[in-house]
């Protein structure tokens, strides 16, 4: 039996995020999903509490980007992040 449990990250923001094409590719439209195309891709997000969050993704790491009422909801698999 395969253990499919993993931790998911979640951040809400009111700010639009740019996913530069030299670091990210869009792999899905509905839902919107971006995939890091280089190792150590950094995404800086200002959350709804105005705290700056910096996420560093592994090559192939994905983030789901959903617009909800008045904000954006971002989720990812913690295994896709680079850890120190």
C-alpha positions as CSV (number, residue, x, y, z in Angstrom):
1,X,0.0,0.0,0.0
2,X,1.3,3.4,-1.0
3,X,1.2,6.2,1.6
4,X,-0.3,9.2,-0.3
5,X,-0.4,11.6,2.6
6,X,1.6,14.8,2.3
7,X,1.5,18.3,3.6
8,X,-0.1,21.0,1.6
9,X,0.9,24.7,1.9
10,X,-1.7,27.4,1.7
11,X,-1.5,31.2,1.4
12,X,-4.1,33.8,0.6
13,X,-3.2,37.1,-1.0
14,X,-5.0,40.1,-2.4
15,X,-2.0,40.8,-4.8
16,X,-1.8,39.5,-8.3
17,X,1.3,37.3,-8.8
18,X,3.5,37.3,-11.9
19,X,4.9,33.9,-13.0
20,X,7.8,34.8,-15.4
21,X,8.1,32.4,-18.3
22,X,11.8,31.9,-17.7
23,X,11.0,30.3,-14.4
24,X,7.4,28.9,-14.7
25,X,5.2,27.2,-17.2
26,X,1.4,27.0,-17.0
27,X,0.4,23.4,-17.0
28,X,-3.4,23.7,-16.4
29,X,-6.0,26.4,-17.0
30,X,-8.8,25.1,-14.9
31,X,-7.6,25.0,-12.2
32,X,-4.7,27.3,-12.9
33,X,-1.4,25.4,-12.1
34,X,2.1,26.6,-12.7
35,X,5.2,24.4,-12.7
36,X,8.7,25.5,-11.9
37,X,11.0,24.9,-14.8
38,X,14.3,25.6,-13.1
39,X,15.7,24.5,-9.7
40,X,15.4,27.0,-6.8
41,X,12.6,29.0,-8.3
42,X,11.7,31.8,-5.8
43,X,8.2,33.1,-5.4
44,X,7.6,36.0,-3.1
45,X,4.1,36.4,-1.8
46,X,2.6,39.1,0.4
47,X,-0.2,37.4,2.3
48,X,-3.5,38.9,3.5
49,X,-1.8,39.9,6.8
50,X,0.8,41.9,4.7
51,X,3.6,39.5,5.7
52,X,6.1,38.6,3.0
53,X,6.4,34.9,2.4
54,X,9.3,33.5,0.3
55,X,8.8,30.0,-1.2
56,X,11.6,28.2,-3.1
57,X,10.5,25.5,-5.4
58,X,12.3,22.5,-6.8
59,X,12.4,22.0,-10.6
60,X,9.0,20.4,-11.4
61,X,7.3,21.8,-8.3
62,X,3.8,23.0,-8.8
63,X,1.6,25.7,-7.3
64,X,-2.2,26.0,-7.8
65,X,-3.4,29.6,-8.2
66,X,-7.2,30.1,-7.7
67,X,-9.1,33.4,-7.7
68,X,-11.7,33.7,-5.0
69,X,-13.8,36.6,-3.9
70,X,-11.4,39.6,-3.5
71,X,-8.3,37.4,-3.1
72,X,-6.1,34.7,-4.6
73,X,-5.7,31.2,-3.0
74,X,-2.4,29.5,-3.5
75,X,-1.7,25.9,-2.6
76,X,1.3,23.5,-3.1
77,X,2.7,20.3,-2.0
78,X,5.4,20.9,0.7
79,X,7.5,18.2,-1.0
80,X,7.9,20.6,-4.0
81,X,9.8,23.1,-1.8
82,X,13.5,23.3,-1.4
83,X,14.4,22.8,2.3
84,X,17.5,24.0,4.0
